[in-house]
């Protein structure tokens, strides 16, 4: 059974801190790993990672994938209160016999940034 | 603007009642998905459809039904057989070109409550 495990489950930091969120996975037929940010309602897409060692950046957020060790990290530097959200990691894998792909989500990391 | 819409925002279900959640997209995406989110858990796949008039069961399809008569629409019916329907329901879509899955984009969600 495919598994995606995120840690920590929750995190409280002060504005300006740097945080690292972790996502480890065990899937067969891995294709990609995705990070989403969920604030009040639906998740919004942050990054898609398919290759090991290539960092993706968007402003203060960055992410990298290690396909050998089967994990990814999401870094947020100089955190702001607007970064408070649940960060979801999802792994895309081929469904055996179905010829299609499925996303398996982790439980998420709840980040709270206090002024 | 292109996007995914879900309605209603809140839905109340009485015991023994079937209810239908709407999901529409004008992104010209081939694939559409329904997820359920419960507190403290990751998103779980209910049903997905890669093409019109075809759909597949996800991890927790029991008590749910779907149809895909049009590319733009993928309604989800929560039947009376679903004994624990209270949850946040998210619809997503992706391009799904060439047998591979593109990034999924999510609608705003519908919160279903049982009276």
gemmi code that builds the backbone of each chain (N, CA, C; Angstrom):
import gemmi

chains = {
    "A": [
        ("UNK", (0.844, -1.191, 0.000), (0.000, 0.000, 0.000), (0.884, 1.248, 0.000)),
        ("UNK", (0.537, 2.191, -0.871), (1.297, 3.434, -0.955), (1.138, 4.247, 0.314)),
        ("UNK", (2.259, 4.878, 0.752), (2.220, 5.692, 1.975), (2.943, 6.999, 1.770)),
        ("UNK", (2.369, 8.053, 2.348), (3.019, 9.365, 2.363), (2.958, 9.876, 3.796)),
        ("UNK", (4.102, 10.161, 4.387), (4.161, 10.574, 5.787), (4.803, 11.942, 5.891)),
        ("UNK", (4.077, 12.862, 6.515), (4.601, 14.209, 6.690), (4.964, 14.447, 8.147)),
        ("UNK", (6.001, 15.239, 8.353), (6.378, 15.608, 9.711), (6.959, 17.011, 9.718)),
        ("UNK", (6.813, 17.752, 10.815), (5.948, 17.394, 11.932), (4.480, 17.558, 11.536)),
        ("UNK", (3.573, 17.099, 12.385), (2.153, 17.270, 12.087), (1.726, 18.707, 12.337)),
        ("UNK", (2.385, 19.359, 13.305), (2.105, 20.774, 13.528), (3.365, 21.466, 14.009)),
        ("UNK", (3.392, 22.763, 13.784), (4.602, 23.539, 14.041), (4.196, 24.981, 14.323)),
        ("UNK", (4.750, 25.552, 15.388), (4.492, 26.954, 15.716), (5.827, 27.685, 15.713)),
        ("UNK", (5.901, 28.755, 14.927), (7.156, 29.521, 14.835), (6.832, 30.998, 14.941)),
        ("UNK", (7.872, 31.797, 15.137), (7.717, 33.255, 15.149), (8.035, 33.818, 13.778)),
        ("UNK", (7.435, 34.935, 13.475), (7.718, 35.611, 12.211), (9.215, 35.788, 12.048)),
        ("UNK", (9.679, 35.542, 10.841), (11.100, 35.692, 10.560), (11.879, 34.397, 10.658)),
        ("UNK", (11.300, 33.404, 11.332), (11.982, 32.104, 11.435), (11.996, 31.409, 10.081)),
        ("UNK", (12.904, 30.457, 9.955), (12.937, 29.572, 8.791), (12.415, 28.202, 9.220)),
        ("UNK", (11.576, 27.612, 8.409), (11.022, 26.293, 8.740), (11.304, 25.294, 7.626)),
        ("UNK", (11.393, 24.041, 8.014), (11.567, 22.946, 7.066), (10.498, 21.897, 7.333)),
        ("UNK", (9.720, 21.605, 6.324), (8.675, 20.589, 6.422), (9.134, 19.355, 5.658)),
        ("UNK", (8.815, 18.197, 6.212), (9.319, 16.948, 5.649), (8.201, 16.083, 5.088)),
        ("UNK", (8.549, 15.349, 4.042), (7.606, 14.412, 3.443), (8.373, 13.180, 2.977)),
        ("UNK", (8.056, 12.030, 3.540), (8.678, 10.789, 3.082), (7.601, 9.909, 2.463)),
        ("UNK", (7.997, 9.041, 1.567), (6.996, 8.270, 0.848), (7.485, 6.864, 0.524)),
        ("UNK", (6.510, 6.002, 0.374), (6.766, 4.642, -0.114), (5.690, 4.358, -1.135)),
        ("UNK", (6.048, 4.422, -2.395), (5.080, 4.126, -3.450), (5.777, 3.300, -4.514)),
        ("UNK", (4.991, 2.546, -5.217), (5.533, 1.861, -6.391), (5.187, 2.700, -7.606)),
        ("UNK", (6.031, 2.675, -8.577), (5.811, 3.413, -9.827), (5.657, 4.910, -9.594)),
        ("UNK", (6.600, 5.458, -8.839), (6.612, 6.896, -8.543), (6.734, 7.700, -9.831)),
        ("UNK", (5.981, 8.815, -9.861), (6.132, 9.714, -11.002), (6.533, 11.121, -10.547)),
        ("UNK", (5.844, 11.650, -9.525), (6.173, 12.999, -9.083), (5.709, 13.206, -7.650)),
        ("UNK", (6.213, 14.249, -7.029), (5.791, 14.650, -5.692), (5.351, 16.100, -5.775)),
        ("UNK", (4.217, 16.369, -5.140), (3.654, 17.715, -5.206), (3.449, 18.280, -3.811)),
        ("UNK", (3.621, 19.582, -3.689), (3.339, 20.292, -2.446), (2.170, 21.251, -2.691)),
        ("UNK", (1.237, 21.264, -1.729), (0.096, 22.163, -1.780), (0.031, 22.949, -0.475)),
        ("UNK", (-0.543, 24.149, -0.565), (-0.807, 24.961, 0.626), (-2.323, 25.056, 0.785)),
        ("UNK", (-2.811, 24.677, 1.956), (-4.249, 24.763, 2.198), (-4.488, 25.741, 3.327)),
        ("UNK", (-5.167, 26.836, 3.016), (-5.480, 27.827, 4.042), (-6.861, 27.546, 4.597)),
        ("UNK", (-7.867, 28.274, 4.114), (-9.173, 28.031, 4.712), (-9.934, 26.910, 4.000)),
        ("UNK", (-9.739, 26.805, 2.732), (-10.545, 25.844, 2.003), (-9.679, 24.910, 1.157)),
        ("UNK", (-9.719, 25.109, -0.148), (-9.093, 24.143, -1.038), (-7.590, 24.360, -1.134)),
        ("UNK", (-6.842, 23.282, -1.349), (-5.387, 23.406, -1.515), (-5.047, 24.165, -2.779)),
        ("UNK", (-3.957, 24.931, -2.706), (-3.422, 25.571, -3.902), (-2.043, 24.997, -4.185)),
        ("UNK", (-1.757, 24.834, -5.450), (-0.537, 24.174, -5.879), (0.684, 25.037, -5.606)),
        ("UNK", (1.752, 24.403, -5.092), (3.018, 25.101, -4.865), (4.101, 24.599, -5.824)),
        ("UNK", (4.432, 23.320, -5.728), (5.528, 22.770, -6.525), (5.210, 21.361, -7.000)),
        ("UNK", (5.772, 21.019, -8.151), (5.809, 19.633, -8.600), (7.271, 19.254, -8.781)),
        ("UNK", (7.679, 18.141, -8.197), (9.072, 17.687, -8.260), (9.112, 16.312, -8.899)),
        ("UNK", (9.970, 16.179, -9.902), (10.098, 14.880, -10.557), (11.529, 14.359, -10.545)),
        ("UNK", (12.495, 15.242, -10.434), (13.901, 14.844, -10.502), (14.602, 15.104, -9.184)),
        ("UNK", (15.503, 14.217, -8.814), (16.264, 14.369, -7.575), (17.230, 15.529, -7.670)),
        ("UNK", (17.389, 16.231, -6.554), (18.466, 17.196, -6.423), (18.252, 18.534, -7.094)),
        ("UNK", (17.146, 18.707, -7.760), (16.903, 19.993, -8.430), (15.950, 20.803, -7.573)),
        ("UNK", (16.442, 21.933, -7.070), (15.635, 22.742, -6.175), (14.666, 23.605, -6.982)),
        ("UNK", (13.429, 23.635, -6.496), (12.445, 24.539, -7.095), (12.214, 25.677, -6.101)),
        ("UNK", (12.157, 26.897, -6.633), (11.992, 28.057, -5.751), (10.849, 28.928, -6.232)),
        ("UNK", (10.158, 29.506, -5.250), (9.137, 30.493, -5.547), (9.123, 31.473, -4.386)),
        ("UNK", (9.788, 32.591, -4.585), (9.887, 33.576, -3.505), (10.632, 33.013, -2.317)),
        ("UNK", (9.971, 33.010, -1.164), (10.608, 32.527, 0.066), (10.456, 31.013, 0.239)),
        ("UNK", (9.760, 30.373, -0.686), (9.542, 28.929, -0.588), (10.472, 28.195, -1.553)),
        ("UNK", (10.956, 27.067, -1.099), (11.770, 26.224, -1.971), (11.549, 24.773, -1.577)),
        ("UNK", (11.809, 23.887, -2.529), (11.593, 22.470, -2.263), (12.568, 21.649, -3.072)),
        ("UNK", (12.888, 20.483, -2.549), (13.817, 19.589, -3.223), (13.398, 18.153, -2.965)),
        ("UNK", (13.737, 17.283, -3.901), (13.340, 15.871, -3.836), (14.583, 14.985, -3.811)),
        ("UNK", (14.547, 13.946, -2.996), (15.601, 12.940, -2.969), (14.962, 11.587, -3.278)),
        ("UNK", (15.094, 11.144, -4.514), (14.426, 9.909, -4.938), (15.134, 8.658, -4.446)),
        ("UNK", (16.372, 8.820, -4.011), (17.097, 7.664, -3.465), (16.631, 7.382, -2.044)),
        ("UNK", (16.524, 8.461, -1.257), (16.099, 8.314, 0.135), (14.584, 8.440, 0.289)),
        ("UNK", (13.897, 8.726, -0.789), (12.425, 8.785, -0.812), (11.858, 9.846, 0.125)),
        ("UNK", (12.332, 11.073, -0.034), (11.734, 12.149, 0.746), (11.894, 13.477, 0.015)),
        ("UNK", (11.108, 14.428, 0.508), (11.194, 15.795, 0.008), (11.102, 16.739, 1.192)),
        ("UNK", (11.685, 17.922, 1.051), (11.517, 18.958, 2.065), (10.988, 20.227, 1.405)),
        ("UNK", (10.211, 20.948, 2.201), (9.709, 22.250, 1.790), (10.264, 23.261, 2.786)),
        ("UNK", (11.026, 24.220, 2.298), (11.607, 25.257, 3.148), (10.865, 26.569, 2.966)),
        ("UNK", (10.641, 27.241, 4.062), (10.077, 28.583, 4.016), (11.001, 29.476, 4.837)),
        ("UNK", (11.579, 30.481, 4.210), (12.467, 31.396, 4.917), (11.704, 32.665, 5.282)),
        ("UNK", (12.221, 33.357, 6.306), (11.632, 34.629, 6.748), (10.117, 34.541, 6.812)),
        ("UNK", (9.616, 33.590, 7.599), (8.177, 33.315, 7.631), (7.373, 34.555, 8.008)),
        ("UNK", (6.148, 34.586, 7.479), (5.196, 35.666, 7.756), (3.906, 35.036, 8.256)),
        ("UNK", (3.067, 35.841, 8.892), (1.803, 35.290, 9.410), (0.946, 34.727, 8.280)),
        ("UNK", (1.112, 35.274, 7.085), (0.354, 34.762, 5.948), (0.789, 33.378, 5.480)),
        ("UNK", (1.885, 32.894, 6.019), (2.322, 31.530, 5.689), (1.587, 30.495, 6.527)),
        ("UNK", (0.838, 30.947, 7.521), (0.092, 30.010, 8.372), (-0.916, 29.252, 7.523)),
        ("UNK", (-0.805, 27.935, 7.524), (-1.652, 27.092, 6.677), (-1.318, 25.635, 6.966)),
        ("UNK", (-2.065, 24.755, 6.314), (-1.698, 23.339, 6.301), (-0.973, 23.083, 4.985)),
        ("UNK", (0.189, 22.477, 5.068), (0.970, 22.176, 3.878), (0.843, 20.680, 3.592)),
        ("UNK", (0.331, 20.375, 2.415), (0.086, 18.996, 2.035), (1.117, 18.520, 1.024)),
        ("UNK", (1.594, 17.315, 1.248), (2.495, 16.653, 0.312), (1.693, 15.541, -0.362)),
        ("UNK", (1.860, 15.387, -1.655), (1.153, 14.329, -2.375), (2.114, 13.656, -3.342)),
        ("UNK", (1.985, 12.360, -3.478), (2.848, 11.612, -4.390), (2.007, 11.000, -5.487)),
        ("UNK", (2.461, 11.177, -6.694), (1.767, 10.668, -7.866), (2.416, 9.348, -8.273)),
        ("UNK", (1.606, 8.331, -8.442), (2.136, 7.019, -8.798), (1.202, 6.351, -9.788)),
        ("UNK", (1.769, 5.468, -10.581), (0.985, 4.753, -11.578), (0.139, 3.690, -10.898)),
        ("UNK", (-1.133, 3.646, -11.245), (-2.008, 2.602, -10.728), (-1.782, 1.344, -11.547)),
        ("UNK", (-1.359, 0.268, -10.916), (-1.024, -0.945, -11.653), (-2.274, -1.519, -12.318)),
        ("UNK", (-2.138, -1.804, -13.585), (-3.231, -2.403, -14.340), (-4.233, -1.409, -14.871)),
        ("UNK", (-4.204, -0.182, -14.379), (-5.225, 0.789, -14.785), (-4.723, 1.751, -15.851)),
        ("UNK", (-3.395, 1.844, -16.005), (-2.860, 2.760, -17.000), (-3.069, 4.207, -16.654)),
        ("UNK", (-3.347, 4.501, -15.407), (-3.530, 5.890, -15.019), (-2.799, 6.142, -13.711)),
        ("UNK", (-2.766, 7.410, -13.307), (-2.010, 7.806, -12.134), (-2.933, 8.246, -11.022)),
        ("UNK", (-2.453, 8.097, -9.806), (-3.225, 8.506, -8.644), (-2.333, 9.302, -7.706)),
        ("UNK", (-2.952, 10.286, -7.045), (-2.253, 11.043, -6.010), (-2.583, 10.468, -4.644)),
        ("UNK", (-1.557, 10.254, -3.838), (-1.750, 9.872, -2.441), (-1.243, 11.018, -1.582)),
        ("UNK", (-2.112, 11.504, -0.705), (-1.762, 12.662, 0.111), (-1.289, 12.235, 1.496)),
        ("UNK", (-0.369, 13.023, 2.055), (-0.043, 12.896, 3.466), (-1.102, 13.604, 4.298)),
        ("UNK", (-0.959, 13.526, 5.622), (-1.939, 14.147, 6.503), (-1.739, 15.649, 6.619)),
        ("UNK", (-0.595, 16.132, 6.183), (-0.358, 17.564, 6.232), (0.429, 18.004, 7.445)),
        ("UNK", (1.077, 19.152, 7.316), (1.737, 19.826, 8.446), (1.026, 21.142, 8.666)),
        ("UNK", (0.530, 21.348, 9.881), (-0.127, 22.617, 10.197), (0.907, 23.592, 10.717)),
        ("UNK", (1.146, 24.631, 9.967), (2.131, 25.653, 10.347), (1.417, 26.880, 10.884)),
        ("UNK", (1.814, 27.321, 12.046), (1.274, 28.548, 12.632), (2.430, 29.513, 12.836)),
        ("UNK", (2.322, 30.681, 12.247), (3.358, 31.707, 12.370), (2.795, 32.824, 13.231)),
        ("UNK", (3.417, 33.069, 14.364), (2.915, 34.094, 15.287), (3.788, 35.340, 15.204)),
        ("UNK", (3.137, 36.495, 15.359), (3.894, 37.752, 15.206), (4.952, 37.910, 16.295)),
    ],
    "B": [
        ("UNK", (-12.644, 34.076, -16.431), (-11.453, 33.399, -15.925), (-11.698, 31.907, -15.882)),
        ("UNK", (-10.663, 31.108, -16.222), (-10.802, 29.665, -16.138), (-10.670, 29.198, -14.721)),
        ("UNK", (-11.377, 28.098, -14.401), (-11.277, 27.578, -13.056), (-12.227, 26.445, -12.810)),
        ("UNK", (-12.255, 26.035, -11.549), (-13.124, 24.943, -11.112), (-14.101, 25.509, -10.091)),
        ("UNK", (-15.348, 25.216, -10.269), (-16.355, 25.678, -9.318), (-17.057, 24.491, -8.705)),
        ("UNK", (-17.371, 24.626, -7.431), (-18.124, 23.600, -6.723), (-19.313, 24.268, -6.064)),
        ("UNK", (-20.408, 23.554, -6.057), (-21.590, 24.070, -5.365), (-22.388, 22.914, -4.807)),
        ("UNK", (-23.122, 23.156, -3.710), (-23.083, 24.403, -2.951), (-21.843, 24.487, -2.073)),
        ("UNK", (-21.694, 25.575, -1.369), (-20.570, 25.742, -0.455), (-20.796, 24.900, 0.802)),
        ("UNK", (-22.048, 24.893, 1.273), (-22.457, 24.070, 2.413), (-23.683, 23.262, 1.998)),
        ("UNK", (-23.753, 22.044, 2.465), (-24.879, 21.178, 2.124), (-25.267, 20.380, 3.366)),
        ("UNK", (-26.574, 20.341, 3.611), (-27.077, 19.602, 4.759), (-27.854, 18.395, 4.254)),
        ("UNK", (-27.588, 17.264, 4.840), (-28.258, 16.034, 4.420), (-29.045, 15.443, 5.570)),
        ("UNK", (-30.244, 15.030, 5.269), (-31.050, 14.324, 6.272), (-30.769, 12.841, 6.168)),
        ("UNK", (-31.079, 12.124, 7.213), (-30.880, 10.676, 7.225), (-31.638, 10.035, 6.065)),
        ("UNK", (-30.980, 9.123, 5.354), (-31.636, 8.389, 4.282), (-31.774, 9.157, 2.976)),
        ("UNK", (-31.207, 10.333, 2.920), (-31.365, 11.180, 1.737), (-30.131, 11.093, 0.853)),
        ("UNK", (-30.341, 11.093, -0.449), (-29.229, 11.222, -1.386), (-29.019, 12.705, -1.686)),
        ("UNK", (-27.779, 13.126, -1.770), (-27.493, 14.506, -2.143), (-26.413, 14.509, -3.218)),
        ("UNK", (-26.452, 15.531, -4.066), (-25.495, 15.617, -5.168), (-24.682, 16.894, -5.062)),
        ("UNK", (-23.372, 16.728, -5.160), (-22.442, 17.848, -5.138), (-22.012, 18.133, -6.575)),
        ("UNK", (-22.007, 19.400, -6.905), (-21.685, 19.790, -8.270), (-20.214, 20.169, -8.393)),
        ("UNK", (-19.614, 19.816, -9.526), (-18.256, 20.239, -9.859), (-18.200, 20.542, -11.353)),
        ("UNK", (-17.822, 21.770, -11.688), (-17.734, 22.196, -13.077), (-16.367, 22.826, -13.309)),
        ("UNK", (-15.786, 22.552, -14.486), (-14.515, 23.193, -14.827), (-14.544, 23.668, -16.269)),
        ("UNK", (-13.936, 24.832, -16.512), (-13.844, 25.362, -17.874), (-12.389, 25.476, -18.304)),
        ("UNK", (-11.574, 24.564, -17.778), (-10.150, 24.534, -18.094), (-9.842, 23.605, -19.262)),
        ("UNK", (-10.868, 22.977, -19.795), (-10.712, 21.986, -20.874), (-9.851, 20.802, -20.419)),
        ("UNK", (-9.940, 20.481, -19.138), (-9.194, 19.346, -18.591), (-9.933, 18.053, -18.867)),
        ("UNK", (-9.153, 17.002, -19.194), (-9.764, 15.701, -19.446), (-10.134, 14.971, -18.158)),
        ("UNK", (-9.272, 15.073, -17.164), (-9.437, 14.261, -15.957), (-10.048, 15.077, -14.822)),
        ("UNK", (-10.919, 14.427, -14.071), (-11.529, 15.062, -12.904), (-11.555, 14.074, -11.748)),
        ("UNK", (-11.555, 14.610, -10.541), (-11.394, 13.780, -9.341), (-12.277, 14.306, -8.215)),
        ("UNK", (-12.676, 13.386, -7.352), (-13.348, 13.765, -6.112), (-12.549, 13.203, -4.941)),
        ("UNK", (-12.303, 14.115, -3.963), (-11.610, 13.728, -2.741), (-12.486, 14.062, -1.549)),
        ("UNK", (-12.204, 13.359, -0.474), (-12.860, 13.661, 0.792), (-11.765, 13.999, 1.802)),
        ("UNK", (-12.007, 15.034, 2.598), (-11.049, 15.399, 3.636), (-11.736, 15.373, 4.989)),
        ("UNK", (-11.176, 14.590, 5.901), (-11.653, 14.534, 7.277), (-10.581, 15.127, 8.177)),
        ("UNK", (-10.977, 15.664, 9.330), (-9.994, 16.280, 10.227), (-8.873, 15.313, 10.589)),
        ("UNK", (-7.639, 15.785, 10.508), (-6.503, 14.968, 10.892), (-6.106, 13.910, 9.884)),
        ("UNK", (-6.765, 13.919, 8.738), (-6.419, 12.919, 7.723), (-6.056, 13.601, 6.418)),
        ("UNK", (-5.317, 12.877, 5.601), (-5.025, 13.383, 4.269), (-6.232, 13.264, 3.364)),
        ("UNK", (-6.131, 13.846, 2.211), (-7.197, 13.711, 1.218), (-7.277, 12.258, 0.759)),
        ("UNK", (-8.499, 11.769, 0.627), (-8.699, 10.408, 0.146), (-9.540, 10.431, -1.127)),
        ("UNK", (-9.117, 9.645, -2.099), (-9.745, 9.654, -3.411), (-11.026, 8.833, -3.394)),
        ("UNK", (-12.116, 9.433, -3.871), (-13.409, 8.744, -3.923), (-13.602, 8.132, -5.315)),
        ("UNK", (-13.605, 8.966, -6.321), (-13.749, 8.542, -7.710), (-12.895, 9.437, -8.588)),
        ("UNK", (-12.519, 8.930, -9.752), (-11.865, 9.780, -10.734), (-12.316, 9.382, -12.127)),
        ("UNK", (-12.156, 10.326, -13.048), (-12.567, 10.108, -14.427), (-11.493, 10.694, -15.333)),
        ("UNK", (-11.017, 9.881, -16.242), (-9.977, 10.358, -17.153), (-10.553, 10.863, -18.467)),
        ("UNK", (-11.793, 10.480, -18.749), (-12.389, 10.853, -20.018), (-13.891, 10.801, -19.870)),
        ("UNK", (-14.577, 11.503, -20.737), (-16.046, 11.521, -20.688), (-16.597, 10.104, -20.794)),
        ("UNK", (-17.643, 9.858, -20.048), (-18.352, 8.581, -20.026), (-17.532, 7.420, -19.458)),
        ("UNK", (-16.503, 7.758, -18.720), (-15.704, 6.723, -18.060), (-15.256, 7.227, -16.703)),
        ("UNK", (-15.324, 6.375, -15.685), (-14.841, 6.747, -14.361), (-14.428, 5.492, -13.608)),
        ("UNK", (-13.575, 5.694, -12.621), (-13.024, 4.584, -11.857), (-13.191, 4.841, -10.373)),
        ("UNK", (-13.332, 3.784, -9.601), (-13.405, 3.916, -8.146), (-12.034, 4.258, -7.577)),
        ("UNK", (-12.066, 5.091, -6.552), (-10.849, 5.385, -5.808), (-10.771, 4.511, -4.574)),
        ("UNK", (-10.179, 5.059, -3.511), (-9.950, 4.267, -2.301), (-11.196, 4.089, -1.444)),
        ("UNK", (-12.139, 5.029, -1.536), (-13.287, 4.994, -0.620), (-14.579, 5.251, -1.380)),
        ("UNK", (-14.831, 4.482, -2.432), (-15.971, 4.728, -3.310), (-17.303, 4.263, -2.729)),
        ("UNK", (-17.289, 3.415, -1.726), (-18.551, 2.857, -1.220), (-19.449, 3.953, -0.660)),
        ("UNK", (-20.709, 3.944, -1.118), (-21.663, 4.935, -0.651), (-21.700, 6.186, -1.506)),
        ("UNK", (-20.920, 6.195, -2.576), (-20.874, 7.333, -3.488), (-21.131, 6.859, -4.917)),
        ("UNK", (-21.614, 7.784, -5.751), (-21.715, 7.499, -7.174), (-21.403, 8.763, -7.953)),
        ("UNK", (-20.955, 8.588, -9.197), (-20.606, 9.728, -10.038), (-21.116, 9.487, -11.451)),
        ("UNK", (-21.061, 10.551, -12.248), (-21.340, 10.441, -13.676), (-20.416, 11.414, -14.389)),
        ("UNK", (-20.132, 11.131, -15.657), (-19.284, 12.045, -16.437), (-19.864, 12.096, -17.855)),
        ("UNK", (-20.994, 12.754, -17.971), (-21.674, 12.873, -19.257), (-21.103, 13.988, -20.104)),
        ("UNK", (-20.487, 14.965, -19.446), (-19.869, 16.087, -20.159), (-18.454, 16.275, -19.644)),
        ("UNK", (-17.593, 16.775, -20.489), (-16.197, 16.981, -20.096), (-16.091, 17.960, -18.936)),
        ("UNK", (-17.007, 18.946, -18.922), (-16.887, 20.028, -17.947), (-17.439, 19.671, -16.574)),
        ("UNK", (-18.176, 18.584, -16.481), (-18.952, 18.344, -15.269), (-18.710, 16.955, -14.697)),
        ("UNK", (-18.603, 16.878, -13.377), (-18.350, 15.593, -12.715), (-19.077, 15.593, -11.369)),
        ("UNK", (-20.393, 15.453, -11.373), (-21.141, 15.507, -10.113), (-20.944, 14.255, -9.263)),
        ("UNK", (-20.962, 14.466, -7.980), (-20.806, 13.382, -7.003), (-22.092, 13.249, -6.196)),
        ("UNK", (-22.654, 12.059, -6.149), (-23.832, 11.810, -5.324), (-23.423, 11.027, -4.088)),
        ("UNK", (-23.806, 11.571, -2.942), (-23.584, 10.890, -1.675), (-24.879, 10.167, -1.351)),
        ("UNK", (-24.843, 8.861, -1.385), (-26.078, 8.090, -1.213), (-26.334, 7.792, 0.256)),
        ("UNK", (-27.523, 7.278, 0.525), (-27.882, 6.932, 1.904), (-27.026, 5.780, 2.433)),
        ("UNK", (-26.339, 5.087, 1.536), (-25.464, 3.986, 1.969), (-24.176, 4.483, 2.612)),
        ("UNK", (-23.878, 5.758, 2.424), (-22.673, 6.343, 3.042), (-23.035, 6.722, 4.469)),
        ("UNK", (-22.526, 5.967, 5.422), (-22.963, 6.111, 6.809), (-22.295, 7.259, 7.547)),
        ("UNK", (-21.202, 7.734, 7.035), (-20.496, 8.825, 7.698), (-20.131, 9.900, 6.684)),
        ("UNK", (-21.122, 10.609, 6.164), (-20.853, 11.515, 5.050), (-20.311, 12.881, 5.444)),
        ("UNK", (-20.343, 13.215, 6.719), (-19.904, 14.549, 7.136), (-18.425, 14.715, 6.856)),
        ("UNK", (-18.089, 15.639, 5.971), (-16.701, 15.852, 5.565), (-16.643, 17.052, 4.639)),
        ("UNK", (-15.430, 17.391, 4.264), (-15.174, 18.440, 3.287), (-14.820, 17.743, 1.979)),
        ("UNK", (-15.568, 18.066, 0.913), (-15.386, 17.382, -0.358), (-14.716, 18.309, -1.358)),
        ("UNK", (-13.641, 17.822, -1.944), (-12.885, 18.611, -2.907), (-12.906, 17.945, -4.275)),
        ("UNK", (-13.156, 18.767, -5.274), (-13.107, 18.317, -6.653), (-11.832, 18.865, -7.280)),
        ("UNK", (-11.216, 18.104, -8.160), (-10.006, 18.560, -8.823), (-10.047, 18.161, -10.288)),
        ("UNK", (-9.217, 18.803, -11.088), (-9.112, 18.419, -12.496), (-7.665, 18.557, -12.947)),
        ("UNK", (-7.353, 17.846, -14.022), (-6.014, 17.935, -14.597), (-6.105, 17.639, -16.083)),
        ("UNK", (-5.046, 17.977, -16.828), (-5.092, 17.801, -18.269), (-5.016, 16.343, -18.684)),
        ("UNK", (-4.186, 15.575, -17.966), (-4.101, 14.136, -18.216), (-3.863, 13.823, -19.685)),
        ("UNK", (-2.823, 14.460, -20.228), (-2.568, 14.233, -21.641), (-1.585, 13.074, -21.812)),
        ("UNK", (-1.734, 12.302, -22.851), (-0.798, 11.250, -23.199), (-0.670, 10.154, -22.173)),
        ("UNK", (-1.691, 9.924, -21.375), (-1.644, 8.835, -20.397), (-0.918, 9.196, -19.132)),
        ("UNK", (-0.411, 10.394, -19.036), (0.238, 10.806, -17.793), (-0.570, 11.915, -17.144)),
        ("UNK", (-0.317, 12.121, -15.901), (-1.162, 13.032, -15.142), (-0.472, 14.358, -14.932)),
        ("UNK", (-1.164, 15.408, -15.264), (-0.656, 16.741, -14.998), (-1.006, 17.137, -13.568)),
        ("UNK", (-0.530, 18.288, -13.183), (-0.849, 18.811, -11.867), (-2.359, 18.954, -11.713)),
        ("UNK", (-2.856, 18.605, -10.546), (-4.279, 18.748, -10.281), (-4.561, 20.128, -9.689)),
        ("UNK", (-5.640, 20.710, -10.143), (-6.092, 21.990, -9.614), (-7.435, 21.780, -8.931)),
        ("UNK", (-7.586, 22.406, -7.779), (-8.730, 22.104, -6.926), (-9.791, 23.187, -6.966)),
        ("UNK", (-11.046, 22.759, -6.769), (-12.141, 23.679, -6.557), (-12.160, 24.154, -5.116)),
        ("UNK", (-13.101, 25.024, -4.767), (-13.143, 25.600, -3.419), (-13.710, 24.661, -2.360)),
        ("UNK", (-14.335, 23.575, -2.774), (-14.821, 22.598, -1.810), (-16.271, 22.779, -1.417)),
        ("UNK", (-16.873, 21.684, -0.957), (-18.235, 21.685, -0.400), (-18.165, 20.996, 0.954)),
        ("UNK", (-18.738, 21.659, 1.957), (-18.788, 21.037, 3.287), (-20.160, 20.415, 3.462)),
        ("UNK", (-20.177, 19.107, 3.688), (-21.436, 18.356, 3.856), (-21.633, 18.044, 5.327)),
        ("UNK", (-22.830, 18.374, 5.808), (-23.167, 18.115, 7.205), (-24.453, 17.300, 7.265)),
        ("UNK", (-24.503, 16.392, 8.219), (-25.694, 15.553, 8.380), (-26.564, 16.110, 9.498)),
        ("UNK", (-27.842, 16.289, 9.203), (-28.774, 16.806, 10.223), (-29.259, 15.671, 11.120)),
    ],
}
model = gemmi.Model(1)
for chain_id, residues in chains.items():
    chain = gemmi.Chain(chain_id)
    for i, (resn, *xyz) in enumerate(residues, 1):
        res = gemmi.Residue()
        res.name, res.seqid = resn, gemmi.SeqId(i, " ")
        for name, pos in zip(("N", "CA", "C"), xyz):
            atom = gemmi.Atom()
            atom.name, atom.element = name, gemmi.Element(name[0])
            atom.pos, atom.b_iso = gemmi.Position(*pos), 0.0
            res.add_atom(atom)
        chain.add_residue(res)
    model.add_chain(chain)
structure = gemmi.Structure()
structure.add_model(model)
structure.setup_entities()
